[in-house]
Amino acid sequence: MAASAIVFVIAAATILAALGFEHIGGYAPCPLCLDERLAYYFGVPASALAFLLARNHATGPARILLLLVALAFLANTVGGVYHSGIEWKWWPGPTACSGGFDLKWGEGGIVDTPIIRCDEASWRFLWLSFAGWNALISAFLAVVAAWGAAQKR
């Protein structure tokens, strides 16, 4: 029960911070950033449901949900590391958001829409970008959720 509460609080705070950076701070997310939010959109309600299930002594379903949350955040950790590697130029990113495409005038109906690049970190704190922090937080959440799923009660 404690693991689901920890995952819920940290995951909710993280996605709210990401949305705050976007809507209040003006940091537009790239396509990879948006993909990395999916684990949070699943993990927040799923961990809340796991908490409620565990509280009502339905530990089996709660453990299964926490396992799914752990897998989602493990996959998100991989996505965050991949995205961070693109930003550090360790490997190439998708051509759709890493500058590897050539857009000609009149194609796609885009006039003044900026293209948010996946290969440029828009912000860093303690040498980590949003993607790097996401990888660390997702790894922590995956471990906590897996620990909770492994508990007998």
N, C-alpha and C positions, 0 to 999 in steps of 0.2 A: 504494500500500500504506500509506503514511503517513497519507493522508487517512482511510482506513477505520479505522485505529487511533485517530486523534484523535477521530473521530466516536463510535466505540465508547466510549472512556474518558469523554468529556464527557457523552454521552447517558446512559450507565449511572450516572455520578455524579449527574446531574440527577434522574433518576427515583428513585434511591435516596434522595436528599435529600427529594424530594416525599413519598415513602412514610414517611420518618422524621418529617417535619413532621406527617404525618397520624397515624401510629400511636404515636409517642413524644411529639410536641409537642402533640397534641390538636387540630390544625387540620383540621377536617372539610372535604373538598372539595365544591364545588358541582357541579352537573351539567356546566357548561362546563369546569371544572377536570378532571373525569374524561374528557371528550372530548379535552382537550388532551394527555392522557397517551398516547393511542393512537399518536401518531407515535413516541414513545419505545419503546413496546412492539413496534413494528415496527422502528424504527431500530437498536436495540441488537443484536438477533440478526442483522439483515440486514447491518449493518456488520461484525460479527464474521465472518459468512460471506463477505462481500466481501474481507476481509483474508485469510482462508484460501484463497480462490480466487486472489487476486493472488499470494499466496506460492507457490502451485502452478502459476503461469504461465498461469492461465485468466483473462487480463486482460479479455477481452470480457465474459464473464458478471459479473465483478467490477465493471466500469464500468457495466453495466446496473443492477446492484443499487444502486450508489452514486447513479445518476441517480434511481432510485425513492426512495431515502432522501432525496435533496435535495428532490424534489417533496413528500414527506411533511412534511418540516420547513418547506418554504416554505408549505404549506397551514396548518401549525401556527403559523407566524408570523402569518398572517392571523387565525387564531383567537385568538391571544394579544392582538393589537392590538384586535380586536373586543371581547374580554372586558375588556380594560383600559379601552376607551372606555365600556363599560357602567358600570364601577366609577367612572369620573370623571364620569358622567352626561352624556357627550357625545351619546349616543344611547340609546334604550330597549333593554332586553334581552328575552329570552324571558319571556313572562308566567308560565311555570311556576316560575321561580326569581327573578324580579325584583319580586315584590310586586304584580303586576298581576292577581291572581286573588282570588276570594273563596271560602274553604273553609268550608263549613257543618258543624256538629256531626254526626258520624256518617257523613260522606262519605268514601269511600276506605278505611275501616277504620283510619285513623290515630288513635292516641290520644296517645302521648307522643313521637312521632318529630319531631325538629326539622327545619324546612325551612331548608336552607343556601342563603342568598341569593347570586345571581350579581352583584348590583349593589352589594355592600358588600365592600370589601377587608378581609380579616381580619388582614392583616399587610402592612407596607411597610418596605422598606429602601432608603435613598437615593431616596426618593419613588416607588419602583416596588413594585407588589404582586407576588404570585406570578405573576399573569397577565402583568404587564409584564416580569418577569425571564424568563418562559417565552418571550415574543416575542423578546427579545434573544438568548437562547441558541439558540432555534430558527433565527433568521436566521443566526447564526454557523454553526451546524451545516449549514444548507442551502448556504451558500457553500462551506464546506470539502468537503462531499460533492460538490457540483457541480464544484469544482476537481479533486477526485480522479477524477470520471467523465470529465473532459476530458483527463486525462493519457494519454499513449500507452502508458506502461509502468507 
